[in-house]
Amino acid sequence: MDLGIFDHLDRRDVPVRTSTSTASGCSESTDAAGFYSYHLAEHHATPLGLAPVPGIFLAAATQRTRRIRLGPCVVLPAALRPASGS
């Protein structure tokens, strides 16, 4: 059985840098512990939205992990829509 982590970066009463550092450390720790995957939620316009573009956070996490599979939990289709006039 493969186990993974589902995470999100929520707004707390700490600096954003602290929140992102904690989440980045979580992905690093789950990799070291042998977990299969780490998924990050995407939340827009909510207190859970410190990572509105999970791909950027996950790209940074690749620098601190070795084996774990990283991915977003959801990618909003509206974010993939072509720009107006295309």
HTML snippet that shows the backbone in 3Dmol.js (N, CA, C, O; Angstrom):
<script src="https://3Dmol.org/build/3Dmol-min.js"></script>
<div id="view" style="width:600px;height:400px;position:relative"></div>
<script>
const pdb = `
ATOM      1  N   MET A   1       0.843  -1.153   0.000  1.00  0.00           N
ATOM      2  CA  MET A   1       0.000   0.000   0.000  1.00  0.00           C
ATOM      3  C   MET A   1       0.901   1.232   0.000  1.00  0.00           C
ATOM      4  O   MET A   1       1.858   1.312   0.770  1.00  0.00           O
ATOM      5  N   ASP A   2       0.586   2.184  -0.866  1.00  0.00           N
ATOM      6  CA  ASP A   2       1.316   3.451  -0.929  1.00  0.00           C
ATOM      7  C   ASP A   2       0.546   4.506  -0.142  1.00  0.00           C
ATOM      8  O   ASP A   2      -0.668   4.640  -0.297  1.00  0.00           O
ATOM      9  N   LEU A   3       1.243   5.243   0.688  1.00  0.00           N
ATOM     10  CA  LEU A   3       0.614   6.298   1.489  1.00  0.00           C
ATOM     11  C   LEU A   3       1.124   7.659   1.050  1.00  0.00           C
ATOM     12  O   LEU A   3       2.291   7.818   0.690  1.00  0.00           O
ATOM     13  N   GLY A   4       0.228   8.637   1.087  1.00  0.00           N
ATOM     14  CA  GLY A   4       0.592   9.993   0.722  1.00  0.00           C
ATOM     15  C   GLY A   4       0.042  10.999   1.713  1.00  0.00           C
ATOM     16  O   GLY A   4      -0.719  10.654   2.616  1.00  0.00           O
ATOM     17  N   ILE A   5       0.431  12.224   1.534  1.00  0.00           N
ATOM     18  CA  ILE A   5       0.010  13.337   2.385  1.00  0.00           C
ATOM     19  C   ILE A   5      -0.798  14.319   1.547  1.00  0.00           C
ATOM     20  O   ILE A   5      -0.417  14.647   0.423  1.00  0.00           O
ATOM     21  N   PHE A   6      -1.910  14.785   2.096  1.00  0.00           N
ATOM     22  CA  PHE A   6      -2.724  15.856   1.502  1.00  0.00           C
ATOM     23  C   PHE A   6      -2.536  17.074   2.397  1.00  0.00           C
ATOM     24  O   PHE A   6      -2.831  17.011   3.591  1.00  0.00           O
ATOM     25  N   ASP A   7      -2.057  18.166   1.849  1.00  0.00           N
ATOM     26  CA  ASP A   7      -1.723  19.342   2.654  1.00  0.00           C
ATOM     27  C   ASP A   7      -2.311  20.597   2.018  1.00  0.00           C
ATOM     28  O   ASP A   7      -2.701  20.589   0.851  1.00  0.00           O
ATOM     29  N   HIS A   8      -2.369  21.653   2.780  1.00  0.00           N
ATOM     30  CA  HIS A   8      -2.742  22.967   2.256  1.00  0.00           C
ATOM     31  C   HIS A   8      -2.020  24.023   3.076  1.00  0.00           C
ATOM     32  O   HIS A   8      -1.674  23.803   4.237  1.00  0.00           O
ATOM     33  N   LEU A   9      -1.802  25.159   2.458  1.00  0.00           N
ATOM     34  CA  LEU A   9      -1.155  26.278   3.143  1.00  0.00           C
ATOM     35  C   LEU A   9      -2.234  27.257   3.578  1.00  0.00           C
ATOM     36  O   LEU A   9      -2.711  28.062   2.779  1.00  0.00           O
ATOM     37  N   ASP A  10      -2.610  27.186   4.830  1.00  0.00           N
ATOM     38  CA  ASP A  10      -3.657  28.085   5.312  1.00  0.00           C
ATOM     39  C   ASP A  10      -3.051  29.320   5.962  1.00  0.00           C
ATOM     40  O   ASP A  10      -1.914  29.307   6.434  1.00  0.00           O
ATOM     41  N   ARG A  11      -3.833  30.373   5.973  1.00  0.00           N
ATOM     42  CA  ARG A  11      -3.405  31.635   6.570  1.00  0.00           C
ATOM     43  C   ARG A  11      -3.511  31.511   8.089  1.00  0.00           C
ATOM     44  O   ARG A  11      -4.568  31.191   8.634  1.00  0.00           O
ATOM     45  N   ARG A  12      -2.399  31.768   8.749  1.00  0.00           N
ATOM     46  CA  ARG A  12      -2.359  31.733  10.204  1.00  0.00           C
ATOM     47  C   ARG A  12      -1.766  33.038  10.703  1.00  0.00           C
ATOM     48  O   ARG A  12      -1.420  33.913   9.909  1.00  0.00           O
ATOM     49  N   ASP A  13      -1.650  33.168  12.000  1.00  0.00           N
ATOM     50  CA  ASP A  13      -1.089  34.387  12.587  1.00  0.00           C
ATOM     51  C   ASP A  13       0.431  34.313  12.669  1.00  0.00           C
ATOM     52  O   ASP A  13       1.026  34.627  13.701  1.00  0.00           O
ATOM     53  N   VAL A  14       1.043  33.899  11.584  1.00  0.00           N
ATOM     54  CA  VAL A  14       2.499  33.861  11.466  1.00  0.00           C
ATOM     55  C   VAL A  14       2.859  34.436  10.101  1.00  0.00           C
ATOM     56  O   VAL A  14       2.006  34.487   9.215  1.00  0.00           O
ATOM     57  N   PRO A  15       4.090  34.864   9.916  1.00  0.00           N
ATOM     58  CA  PRO A  15       4.481  35.382   8.596  1.00  0.00           C
ATOM     59  C   PRO A  15       4.328  34.312   7.511  1.00  0.00           C
ATOM     60  O   PRO A  15       4.491  33.121   7.778  1.00  0.00           O
ATOM     61  N   VAL A  16       4.019  34.740   6.303  1.00  0.00           N
ATOM     62  CA  VAL A  16       3.843  33.826   5.176  1.00  0.00           C
ATOM     63  C   VAL A  16       5.089  32.968   5.000  1.00  0.00           C
ATOM     64  O   VAL A  16       4.995  31.774   4.718  1.00  0.00           O
ATOM     65  N   ARG A  17       6.235  33.573   5.165  1.00  0.00           N
ATOM     66  CA  ARG A  17       7.497  32.829   5.019  1.00  0.00           C
ATOM     67  C   ARG A  17       7.552  31.634   5.980  1.00  0.00           C
ATOM     68  O   ARG A  17       8.047  30.568   5.615  1.00  0.00           O
ATOM     69  N   THR A  18       7.049  31.808   7.196  1.00  0.00           N
ATOM     70  CA  THR A  18       7.029  30.725   8.172  1.00  0.00           C
ATOM     71  C   THR A  18       6.092  29.617   7.726  1.00  0.00           C
ATOM     72  O   THR A  18       6.429  28.438   7.837  1.00  0.00           O
ATOM     73  N   SER A  19       4.915  29.984   7.220  1.00  0.00           N
ATOM     74  CA  SER A  19       3.953  28.984   6.747  1.00  0.00           C
ATOM     75  C   SER A  19       4.512  28.171   5.590  1.00  0.00           C
ATOM     76  O   SER A  19       4.403  26.945   5.586  1.00  0.00           O
ATOM     77  N   THR A  20       5.107  28.837   4.610  1.00  0.00           N
ATOM     78  CA  THR A  20       5.633  28.118   3.450  1.00  0.00           C
ATOM     79  C   THR A  20       6.846  27.277   3.834  1.00  0.00           C
ATOM     80  O   THR A  20       7.043  26.190   3.291  1.00  0.00           O
ATOM     81  N   SER A  21       7.649  27.767   4.754  1.00  0.00           N
ATOM     82  CA  SER A  21       8.802  27.000   5.218  1.00  0.00           C
ATOM     83  C   SER A  21       8.355  25.732   5.938  1.00  0.00           C
ATOM     84  O   SER A  21       8.954  24.670   5.765  1.00  0.00           O
ATOM     85  N   THR A  22       7.302  25.846   6.745  1.00  0.00           N
ATOM     86  CA  THR A  22       6.763  24.684   7.457  1.00  0.00           C
ATOM     87  C   THR A  22       6.244  23.645   6.470  1.00  0.00           C
ATOM     88  O   THR A  22       6.526  22.456   6.619  1.00  0.00           O
ATOM     89  N   ALA A  23       5.490  24.081   5.469  1.00  0.00           N
ATOM     90  CA  ALA A  23       4.947  23.154   4.470  1.00  0.00           C
ATOM     91  C   ALA A  23       6.068  22.525   3.649  1.00  0.00           C
ATOM     92  O   ALA A  23       6.015  21.340   3.321  1.00  0.00           O
ATOM     93  N   SER A  24       7.070  23.312   3.324  1.00  0.00           N
ATOM     94  CA  SER A  24       8.203  22.774   2.580  1.00  0.00           C
ATOM     95  C   SER A  24       8.935  21.730   3.408  1.00  0.00           C
ATOM     96  O   SER A  24       9.370  20.706   2.881  1.00  0.00           O
ATOM     97  N   GLY A  25       9.069  21.987   4.692  1.00  0.00           N
ATOM     98  CA  GLY A  25       9.675  21.005   5.590  1.00  0.00           C
ATOM     99  C   GLY A  25       8.848  19.744   5.692  1.00  0.00           C
ATOM    100  O   GLY A  25       9.392  18.648   5.835  1.00  0.00           O
ATOM    101  N   CYS A  26       7.519  19.892   5.619  1.00  0.00           N
ATOM    102  CA  CYS A  26       6.625  18.736   5.661  1.00  0.00           C
ATOM    103  C   CYS A  26       6.850  17.851   4.436  1.00  0.00           C
ATOM    104  O   CYS A  26       6.899  16.628   4.565  1.00  0.00           O
ATOM    105  N   SER A  27       6.985  18.441   3.262  1.00  0.00           N
ATOM    106  CA  SER A  27       7.225  17.641   2.058  1.00  0.00           C
ATOM    107  C   SER A  27       8.579  16.951   2.152  1.00  0.00           C
ATOM    108  O   SER A  27       8.727  15.809   1.716  1.00  0.00           O
ATOM    109  N   GLU A  28       9.552  17.627   2.712  1.00  0.00           N
ATOM    110  CA  GLU A  28      10.883  17.039   2.880  1.00  0.00           C
ATOM    111  C   GLU A  28      10.839  15.873   3.883  1.00  0.00           C
ATOM    112  O   GLU A  28      11.457  14.833   3.657  1.00  0.00           O
ATOM    113  N   SER A  29      10.116  16.054   4.974  1.00  0.00           N
ATOM    114  CA  SER A  29      10.004  15.004   5.999  1.00  0.00           C
ATOM    115  C   SER A  29       9.250  13.781   5.481  1.00  0.00           C
ATOM    116  O   SER A  29       9.627  12.645   5.770  1.00  0.00           O
ATOM    117  N   THR A  30       8.182  14.016   4.715  1.00  0.00           N
ATOM    118  CA  THR A  30       7.424  12.878   4.184  1.00  0.00           C
ATOM    119  C   THR A  30       8.256  12.094   3.171  1.00  0.00           C
ATOM    120  O   THR A  30       8.137  10.873   3.072  1.00  0.00           O
ATOM    121  N   ASP A  31       9.091  12.797   2.427  1.00  0.00           N
ATOM    122  CA  ASP A  31      10.003  12.127   1.499  1.00  0.00           C
ATOM    123  C   ASP A  31      10.992  11.265   2.282  1.00  0.00           C
ATOM    124  O   ASP A  31      11.208  10.102   1.940  1.00  0.00           O
ATOM    125  N   ALA A  32      11.590  11.827   3.327  1.00  0.00           N
ATOM    126  CA  ALA A  32      12.564  11.090   4.137  1.00  0.00           C
ATOM    127  C   ALA A  32      11.924   9.885   4.833  1.00  0.00           C
ATOM    128  O   ALA A  32      12.589   8.875   5.063  1.00  0.00           O
ATOM    129  N   ALA A  33      10.641   9.992   5.165  1.00  0.00           N
ATOM    130  CA  ALA A  33       9.938   8.903   5.848  1.00  0.00           C
ATOM    131  C   ALA A  33       9.482   7.804   4.888  1.00  0.00           C
ATOM    132  O   ALA A  33       8.987   6.764   5.324  1.00  0.00           O
ATOM    133  N   GLY A  34       9.647   8.030   3.583  1.00  0.00           N
ATOM    134  CA  GLY A  34       9.298   7.001   2.610  1.00  0.00           C
ATOM    135  C   GLY A  34       7.880   7.051   2.086  1.00  0.00           C
ATOM    136  O   GLY A  34       7.424   6.092   1.464  1.00  0.00           O
ATOM    137  N   PHE A  35       7.165   8.152   2.319  1.00  0.00           N
ATOM    138  CA  PHE A  35       5.814   8.274   1.775  1.00  0.00           C
ATOM    139  C   PHE A  35       5.874   8.293   0.250  1.00  0.00           C
ATOM    140  O   PHE A  35       6.882   8.679  -0.342  1.00  0.00           O
ATOM    141  N   TYR A  36       4.781   7.872  -0.369  1.00  0.00           N
ATOM    142  CA  TYR A  36       4.700   7.788  -1.821  1.00  0.00           C
ATOM    143  C   TYR A  36       4.478   9.158  -2.473  1.00  0.00           C
ATOM    144  O   TYR A  36       5.089   9.472  -3.494  1.00  0.00           O
ATOM    145  N   SER A  37       3.592   9.975  -1.868  1.00  0.00           N
ATOM    146  CA  SER A  37       3.235  11.230  -2.528  1.00  0.00           C
ATOM    147  C   SER A  37       2.917  12.343  -1.532  1.00  0.00           C
ATOM    148  O   SER A  37       2.593  12.101  -0.369  1.00  0.00           O
ATOM    149  N   TYR A  38       3.023  13.557  -2.029  1.00  0.00           N
ATOM    150  CA  TYR A  38       2.667  14.769  -1.293  1.00  0.00           C
ATOM    151  C   TYR A  38       1.835  15.623  -2.239  1.00  0.00           C
ATOM    152  O   TYR A  38       2.317  16.044  -3.291  1.00  0.00           O
ATOM    153  N   HIS A  39       0.581  15.880  -1.863  1.00  0.00           N
ATOM    154  CA  HIS A  39      -0.313  16.683  -2.696  1.00  0.00           C
ATOM    155  C   HIS A  39      -0.682  17.967  -1.972  1.00  0.00           C
ATOM    156  O   HIS A  39      -0.930  17.970  -0.766  1.00  0.00           O
ATOM    157  N   LEU A  40      -0.713  19.039  -2.714  1.00  0.00           N
ATOM    158  CA  LEU A  40      -1.030  20.348  -2.144  1.00  0.00           C
ATOM    159  C   LEU A  40      -2.338  20.861  -2.726  1.00  0.00           C
ATOM    160  O   LEU A  40      -2.536  20.846  -3.940  1.00  0.00           O
ATOM    161  N   ALA A  41      -3.227  21.314  -1.853  1.00  0.00           N
ATOM    162  CA  ALA A  41      -4.534  21.833  -2.279  1.00  0.00           C
ATOM    163  C   ALA A  41      -4.390  23.226  -2.884  1.00  0.00           C
ATOM    164  O   ALA A  41      -3.451  23.963  -2.583  1.00  0.00           O
ATOM    165  N   GLU A  42      -5.325  23.555  -3.727  1.00  0.00           N
ATOM    166  CA  GLU A  42      -5.393  24.880  -4.346  1.00  0.00           C
ATOM    167  C   GLU A  42      -6.683  25.545  -3.881  1.00  0.00           C
ATOM    168  O   GLU A  42      -7.774  25.038  -4.144  1.00  0.00           O
ATOM    169  N   HIS A  43      -6.564  26.675  -3.193  1.00  0.00           N
ATOM    170  CA  HIS A  43      -7.726  27.413  -2.709  1.00  0.00           C
ATOM    171  C   HIS A  43      -7.570  28.875  -3.107  1.00  0.00           C
ATOM    172  O   HIS A  43      -6.534  29.491  -2.856  1.00  0.00           O
ATOM    173  N   HIS A  44      -8.595  29.414  -3.720  1.00  0.00           N
ATOM    174  CA  HIS A  44      -8.565  30.814  -4.139  1.00  0.00           C
ATOM    175  C   HIS A  44      -9.551  31.618  -3.312  1.00  0.00           C
ATOM    176  O   HIS A  44     -10.663  31.162  -3.042  1.00  0.00           O
ATOM    177  N   ALA A  45      -9.144  32.812  -2.911  1.00  0.00           N
ATOM    178  CA  ALA A  45     -10.009  33.765  -2.198  1.00  0.00           C
ATOM    179  C   ALA A  45     -10.570  33.187  -0.907  1.00  0.00           C
ATOM    180  O   ALA A  45     -11.706  33.479  -0.532  1.00  0.00           O
ATOM    181  N   THR A  46      -9.779  32.372  -0.230  1.00  0.00           N
ATOM    182  CA  THR A  46     -10.172  31.830   1.072  1.00  0.00           C
ATOM    183  C   THR A  46      -8.979  31.950   2.017  1.00  0.00           C
ATOM    184  O   THR A  46      -7.858  32.190   1.567  1.00  0.00           O
ATOM    185  N   PRO A  47      -9.203  31.787   3.311  1.00  0.00           N
ATOM    186  CA  PRO A  47      -8.068  31.797   4.244  1.00  0.00           C
ATOM    187  C   PRO A  47      -7.100  30.622   4.027  1.00  0.00           C
ATOM    188  O   PRO A  47      -6.011  30.602   4.601  1.00  0.00           O
ATOM    189  N   LEU A  48      -7.493  29.659   3.209  1.00  0.00           N
ATOM    190  CA  LEU A  48      -6.620  28.520   2.929  1.00  0.00           C
ATOM    191  C   LEU A  48      -5.731  28.767   1.717  1.00  0.00           C
ATOM    192  O   LEU A  48      -5.054  27.851   1.250  1.00  0.00           O
ATOM    193  N   GLY A  49      -5.727  29.986   1.207  1.00  0.00           N
ATOM    194  CA  GLY A  49      -5.112  30.239  -0.083  1.00  0.00           C
ATOM    195  C   GLY A  49      -3.732  30.836  -0.116  1.00  0.00           C
ATOM    196  O   GLY A  49      -3.506  31.758  -0.899  1.00  0.00           O
ATOM    197  N   LEU A  50      -2.788  30.372   0.685  1.00  0.00           N
ATOM    198  CA  LEU A  50      -1.436  30.915   0.600  1.00  0.00           C
ATOM    199  C   LEU A  50      -0.646  30.329  -0.564  1.00  0.00           C
ATOM    200  O   LEU A  50       0.440  30.818  -0.873  1.00  0.00           O
ATOM    201  N   ALA A  51      -1.163  29.305  -1.207  1.00  0.00           N
ATOM    202  CA  ALA A  51      -0.508  28.728  -2.392  1.00  0.00           C
ATOM    203  C   ALA A  51      -1.516  28.683  -3.533  1.00  0.00           C
ATOM    204  O   ALA A  51      -1.962  27.600  -3.913  1.00  0.00           O
ATOM    205  N   PRO A  52      -1.887  29.850  -4.095  1.00  0.00           N
ATOM    206  CA  PRO A  52      -2.881  29.848  -5.154  1.00  0.00           C
ATOM    207  C   PRO A  52      -2.405  29.166  -6.437  1.00  0.00           C
ATOM    208  O   PRO A  52      -3.220  28.803  -7.285  1.00  0.00           O
ATOM    209  N   VAL A  53      -1.104  28.993  -6.582  1.00  0.00           N
ATOM    210  CA  VAL A  53      -0.554  28.267  -7.714  1.00  0.00           C
ATOM    211  C   VAL A  53       0.339  27.164  -7.137  1.00  0.00           C
ATOM    212  O   VAL A  53       1.543  27.362  -6.975  1.00  0.00           O
ATOM    213  N   PRO A  54      -0.250  26.002  -6.826  1.00  0.00           N
ATOM    214  CA  PRO A  54       0.517  24.940  -6.174  1.00  0.00           C
ATOM    215  C   PRO A  54       1.742  24.490  -6.965  1.00  0.00           C
ATOM    216  O   PRO A  54       2.732  24.055  -6.377  1.00  0.00           O
ATOM    217  N   GLY A  55       1.685  24.591  -8.272  1.00  0.00           N
ATOM    218  CA  GLY A  55       2.817  24.158  -9.091  1.00  0.00           C
ATOM    219  C   GLY A  55       4.104  24.878  -8.760  1.00  0.00           C
ATOM    220  O   GLY A  55       5.181  24.284  -8.814  1.00  0.00           O
ATOM    221  N   ILE A  56       4.006  26.147  -8.418  1.00  0.00           N
ATOM    222  CA  ILE A  56       5.213  26.910  -8.078  1.00  0.00           C
ATOM    223  C   ILE A  56       5.785  26.420  -6.746  1.00  0.00           C
ATOM    224  O   ILE A  56       6.993  26.223  -6.617  1.00  0.00           O
ATOM    225  N   PHE A  57       4.909  26.227  -5.763  1.00  0.00           N
ATOM    226  CA  PHE A  57       5.372  25.700  -4.483  1.00  0.00           C
ATOM    227  C   PHE A  57       5.974  24.306  -4.663  1.00  0.00           C
ATOM    228  O   PHE A  57       7.031  24.006  -4.109  1.00  0.00           O
ATOM    229  N   LEU A  58       5.302  23.461  -5.435  1.00  0.00           N
ATOM    230  CA  LEU A  58       5.787  22.100  -5.641  1.00  0.00           C
ATOM    231  C   LEU A  58       7.098  22.071  -6.427  1.00  0.00           C
ATOM    232  O   LEU A  58       7.948  21.212  -6.192  1.00  0.00           O
ATOM    233  N   ALA A  59       7.257  23.007  -7.356  1.00  0.00           N
ATOM    234  CA  ALA A  59       8.531  23.099  -8.081  1.00  0.00           C
ATOM    235  C   ALA A  59       9.666  23.413  -7.105  1.00  0.00           C
ATOM    236  O   ALA A  59      10.759  22.858  -7.217  1.00  0.00           O
ATOM    237  N   ALA A  60       9.404  24.293  -6.160  1.00  0.00           N
ATOM    238  CA  ALA A  60      10.413  24.606  -5.144  1.00  0.00           C
ATOM    239  C   ALA A  60      10.672  23.390  -4.253  1.00  0.00           C
ATOM    240  O   ALA A  60      11.805  23.161  -3.830  1.00  0.00           O
ATOM    241  N   ALA A  61       9.633  22.614  -3.969  1.00  0.00           N
ATOM    242  CA  ALA A  61       9.785  21.425  -3.121  1.00  0.00           C
ATOM    243  C   ALA A  61      10.667  20.370  -3.780  1.00  0.00           C
ATOM    244  O   ALA A  61      11.282  19.562  -3.084  1.00  0.00           O
ATOM    245  N   THR A  62      10.738  20.365  -5.110  1.00  0.00           N
ATOM    246  CA  THR A  62      11.587  19.377  -5.787  1.00  0.00           C
ATOM    247  C   THR A  62      13.059  19.588  -5.441  1.00  0.00           C
ATOM    248  O   THR A  62      13.865  18.665  -5.565  1.00  0.00           O
ATOM    249  N   GLN A  63      13.409  20.787  -5.013  1.00  0.00           N
ATOM    250  CA  GLN A  63      14.797  21.060  -4.632  1.00  0.00           C
ATOM    251  C   GLN A  63      15.147  20.450  -3.278  1.00  0.00           C
ATOM    252  O   GLN A  63      16.323  20.290  -2.950  1.00  0.00           O
ATOM    253  N   ARG A  64      14.117  20.108  -2.488  1.00  0.00           N
ATOM    254  CA  ARG A  64      14.358  19.603  -1.134  1.00  0.00           C
ATOM    255  C   ARG A  64      13.964  18.137  -0.966  1.00  0.00           C
ATOM    256  O   ARG A  64      14.126  17.578   0.119  1.00  0.00           O
ATOM    257  N   THR A  65      13.448  17.507  -2.025  1.00  0.00           N
ATOM    258  CA  THR A  65      13.012  16.115  -1.944  1.00  0.00           C
ATOM    259  C   THR A  65      13.751  15.285  -2.993  1.00  0.00           C
ATOM    260  O   THR A  65      14.347  15.826  -3.924  1.00  0.00           O
ATOM    261  N   ARG A  66      13.703  13.956  -2.825  1.00  0.00           N
ATOM    262  CA  ARG A  66      14.427  13.097  -3.764  1.00  0.00           C
ATOM    263  C   ARG A  66      13.533  12.087  -4.460  1.00  0.00           C
ATOM    264  O   ARG A  66      13.621  11.925  -5.677  1.00  0.00           O
ATOM    265  N   ARG A  67      12.660  11.393  -3.703  1.00  0.00           N
ATOM    266  CA  ARG A  67      11.900  10.281  -4.282  1.00  0.00           C
ATOM    267  C   ARG A  67      10.399  10.498  -4.308  1.00  0.00           C
ATOM    268  O   ARG A  67       9.709   9.907  -5.139  1.00  0.00           O
ATOM    269  N   ILE A  68       9.892  11.307  -3.444  1.00  0.00           N
ATOM    270  CA  ILE A  68       8.444  11.458  -3.293  1.00  0.00           C
ATOM    271  C   ILE A  68       7.830  12.059  -4.561  1.00  0.00           C
ATOM    272  O   ILE A  68       8.448  12.890  -5.227  1.00  0.00           O
ATOM    273  N   ARG A  69       6.626  11.636  -4.881  1.00  0.00           N
ATOM    274  CA  ARG A  69       5.899  12.195  -6.024  1.00  0.00           C
ATOM    275  C   ARG A  69       5.097  13.394  -5.533  1.00  0.00           C
ATOM    276  O   ARG A  69       4.346  13.297  -4.562  1.00  0.00           O
ATOM    277  N   LEU A  70       5.261  14.507  -6.203  1.00  0.00           N
ATOM    278  CA  LEU A  70       4.606  15.757  -5.808  1.00  0.00           C
ATOM    279  C   LEU A  70       3.531  16.111  -6.820  1.00  0.00           C
ATOM    280  O   LEU A  70       3.703  15.897  -8.020  1.00  0.00           O
ATOM    281  N   GLY A  71       2.417  16.656  -6.332  1.00  0.00           N
ATOM    282  CA  GLY A  71       1.370  17.055  -7.264  1.00  0.00           C
ATOM    283  C   GLY A  71       0.313  17.910  -6.611  1.00  0.00           C
ATOM    284  O   GLY A  71       0.142  17.871  -5.393  1.00  0.00           O
ATOM    285  N   PRO A  72      -0.402  18.688  -7.413  1.00  0.00           N
ATOM    286  CA  PRO A  72      -1.531  19.456  -6.889  1.00  0.00           C
ATOM    287  C   PRO A  72      -2.741  18.541  -6.720  1.00  0.00           C
ATOM    288  O   PRO A  72      -2.901  17.576  -7.467  1.00  0.00           O
ATOM    289  N   CYS A  73      -3.582  18.838  -5.751  1.00  0.00           N
ATOM    290  CA  CYS A  73      -4.804  18.045  -5.573  1.00  0.00           C
ATOM    291  C   CYS A  73      -5.809  18.377  -6.665  1.00  0.00           C
ATOM    292  O   CYS A  73      -6.505  17.494  -7.167  1.00  0.00           O
ATOM    293  N   VAL A  74      -5.880  19.633  -7.027  1.00  0.00           N
ATOM    294  CA  VAL A  74      -6.832  20.093  -8.034  1.00  0.00           C
ATOM    295  C   VAL A  74      -6.182  21.231  -8.815  1.00  0.00           C
ATOM    296  O   VAL A  74      -5.477  22.060  -8.239  1.00  0.00           O
ATOM    297  N   VAL A  75      -6.415  21.270 -10.107  1.00  0.00           N
ATOM    298  CA  VAL A  75      -6.034  22.417 -10.922  1.00  0.00           C
ATOM    299  C   VAL A  75      -7.330  22.951 -11.509  1.00  0.00           C
ATOM    300  O   VAL A  75      -8.039  22.232 -12.214  1.00  0.00           O
ATOM    301  N   LEU A  76      -7.639  24.194 -11.227  1.00  0.00           N
ATOM    302  CA  LEU A  76      -8.898  24.768 -11.690  1.00  0.00           C
ATOM    303  C   LEU A  76      -8.905  24.908 -13.212  1.00  0.00           C
ATOM    304  O   LEU A  76      -7.987  25.501 -13.778  1.00  0.00           O
ATOM    305  N   PRO A  77      -9.927  24.371 -13.879  1.00  0.00           N
ATOM    306  CA  PRO A  77     -10.000  24.502 -15.334  1.00  0.00           C
ATOM    307  C   PRO A  77      -9.970  25.955 -15.797  1.00  0.00           C
ATOM    308  O   PRO A  77      -9.425  26.247 -16.861  1.00  0.00           O
ATOM    309  N   ALA A  78     -10.536  26.856 -15.030  1.00  0.00           N
ATOM    310  CA  ALA A  78     -10.541  28.271 -15.416  1.00  0.00           C
ATOM    311  C   ALA A  78      -9.115  28.797 -15.534  1.00  0.00           C
ATOM    312  O   ALA A  78      -8.859  29.705 -16.324  1.00  0.00           O
ATOM    313  N   ALA A  79      -8.204  28.254 -14.777  1.00  0.00           N
ATOM    314  CA  ALA A  79      -6.818  28.687 -14.838  1.00  0.00           C
ATOM    315  C   ALA A  79      -6.142  28.230 -16.138  1.00  0.00           C
ATOM    316  O   ALA A  79      -5.105  28.767 -16.526  1.00  0.00           O
ATOM    317  N   LEU A  80      -6.730  27.249 -16.794  1.00  0.00           N
ATOM    318  CA  LEU A  80      -6.153  26.721 -18.032  1.00  0.00           C
ATOM    319  C   LEU A  80      -6.805  27.316 -19.282  1.00  0.00           C
ATOM    320  O   LEU A  80      -6.399  27.011 -20.403  1.00  0.00           O
ATOM    321  N   ARG A  81      -7.815  28.165 -19.084  1.00  0.00           N
ATOM    322  CA  ARG A  81      -8.549  28.762 -20.195  1.00  0.00           C
ATOM    323  C   ARG A  81      -7.638  29.740 -20.949  1.00  0.00           C
ATOM    324  O   ARG A  81      -6.888  30.485 -20.318  1.00  0.00           O
ATOM    325  N   PRO A  82      -7.690  29.749 -22.288  1.00  0.00           N
ATOM    326  CA  PRO A  82      -6.891  30.706 -23.067  1.00  0.00           C
ATOM    327  C   PRO A  82      -7.306  32.140 -22.754  1.00  0.00           C
ATOM    328  O   PRO A  82      -8.446  32.399 -22.368  1.00  0.00           O
ATOM    329  N   ALA A  83      -6.390  33.041 -22.921  1.00  0.00           N
ATOM    330  CA  ALA A  83      -6.659  34.463 -22.690  1.00  0.00           C
ATOM    331  C   ALA A  83      -7.705  34.954 -23.689  1.00  0.00           C
ATOM    332  O   ALA A  83      -7.848  34.383 -24.770  1.00  0.00           O
ATOM    333  N   SER A  84      -8.428  36.000 -23.336  1.00  0.00           N
ATOM    334  CA  SER A  84      -9.438  36.578 -24.225  1.00  0.00           C
ATOM    335  C   SER A  84      -8.806  37.018 -25.537  1.00  0.00           C
ATOM    336  O   SER A  84      -7.696  37.550 -25.558  1.00  0.00           O
ATOM    337  N   GLY A  85      -9.514  36.795 -26.612  1.00  0.00           N
ATOM    338  CA  GLY A  85      -9.049  37.210 -27.934  1.00  0.00           C
ATOM    339  C   GLY A  85      -8.175  36.170 -28.608  1.00  0.00           C
ATOM    340  O   GLY A  85      -7.693  36.393 -29.719  1.00  0.00           O
ATOM    341  N   SER A  86      -7.963  35.037 -27.953  1.00  0.00           N
ATOM    342  CA  SER A  86      -7.123  33.996 -28.565  1.00  0.00           C
ATOM    343  C   SER A  86      -7.939  33.085 -29.435  1.00  0.00           C
ATOM    344  O   SER A  86      -7.400  32.152 -30.029  1.00  0.00           O
TER     345      SER A  86
END
`;
const viewer = $3Dmol.createViewer("view");
viewer.addModel(pdb, "pdb");
viewer.setStyle({}, {cartoon: {color: "spectrum"}});
viewer.zoomTo();
viewer.render();
</script>
